């Protein structure tokens, strides 16, 4: 194999600068600082943005039969649900697979109550437990987008009672709203108020009164520790920033626009015959109905009731955010905001040690899976309910499972369902087609192979990046390889590296080549590097492919 490679000549000077900003807050003092007054920030002025006149092509699924092939797994998926319900002795189980925003596969099994009976369906309400946190986070992010709060501001700006917490070290920075979202605030799992009762609701006053003198377990942003207390406070913060109670804002801004018409915050709000009763396991694994918990002002952490139909709509919102594209916005959240919530937090929080492959998003947990790639998930467990959601944004698929007994292993069920979908061969991630500018660059290189003149290519090279003596050598090597293989043209195959870089296959008169090109991001993109390789056999890739990510597991 012969290689022609342009050596990148760096001919620019870089100027570095830094900006110092005053720290928010100062050292801790022995006397508590006056509690900041809750204010509603003015909406920021719109940012001016410039957009590419030739936007990069959006990633897409290549298989035109993808949807049909995935739906063909319906009998196997339903059988998995049936076996799980029987093995775990679940009173009721609702399983759904969302494909491209549509609840495409579902299986609903069992009874609402083991004592009273009653069939369940896709409209039966289950409590989703801590998956509620994903909706609470969505409300916070919408308020951020509306200019009503900053997630990087101290949380005490919006909840003055947080000024009463005690930081563990004098160099601790103030707890921010983002810290609460990413479980890196230093707050423990639970507060010192009673979080739930079957007889009465916990009040805002009770929650906030416990914060005076409440000690943090760690300095904000230094450790990740799952905190229900943090999300209870986020619910109160939603109400303060929105100027209306948490429930009302959630309904008006998220639940109603999404069409989650079955959603409720209290069992008493659910119509007769539509609620799956909570159950607990007893001796020998027997399940019996129990009274549901009342969370009151802490409901933002785990309190929502929703149906399988509702959850299909919520998952559809998550999947619709991918990929980034030019289409008009139509959802209750900006697509970029939803995608932001799906990304592993990078704000200085500590993550699990296994190669950084697992960590918090904003209201979600995020994992880089060896086989499935980008996985976004959350589980729920409260009183007598279990729930699990798993999303594969790059593959356009999400799975949800709901059960009305505590401790059901629904995450394993969802993992097996995804495995069955993978077995169809249709769970391939989107791929990025080469951009027109990158393709034009490859065509410019191909156009001079086997031809005497190279001026067509010369005009597409970025001036200053190819020294003249090196360029003369490149021209000669292009003529030499052209003499061996003859004229060439792109054969339709491509391996995409990034929005500005790809490798293309060339079909030549007497052989095959591949050409790798990279362009800059100027209004008229020009070539900054290229290489041509002779192929000794058939090209090992066909069609359009994205470069595989390096595995974190090997």
Secondary structure, 3 states (H helix, E strand, C coil): CCEEECCCCCCCCCCCCCCCCCCCCCCCCCCCCCCCCCCCCCCCCCCCCCCCCCCCCCCECCCCCHHHHHHCCHHHHHHHHHHHHHHCCCCEEEEEEEECCEEEEEEEEEEEECCCEEECCCCCEEECHHHHHHHHHHHHHHHHHCCCCCCCCEHHHCCHHHHHCECCCCCCCCCEHHHHHCCCCCCCCCCCCCCCECCCCCCHHHHHHCCCCCECCCCCCCCCCCCHHHHHHHHHHHHHHHCCCHHHHHHHHHHHHHCCCCCECCHHHCCCCCECCCEEECHHHCEEECCCCECHHHHHHCCCEEEHHHHHHHHHHHHHCCCCCCCCCCCCCCHHHHHHHCCCCCCCCCCCCCCCCEEECCCCEEEEECCCEEEEEEEEEECCEEEEEEEEHHHCEEEEEEECCCCCCHHHHHHHHHHHHHHCCCCCCCECCCCHHHHHHHHHHHHHCCCCCCHHHHCCECCCCCCHHHHHHHHHHHHHHHHHHCCEEEEEEEEEEECCEEEEEEEECCEEEEEEEEECCCCCCCEEEEEEEECCCCCCCCCEEECCCCCCCC
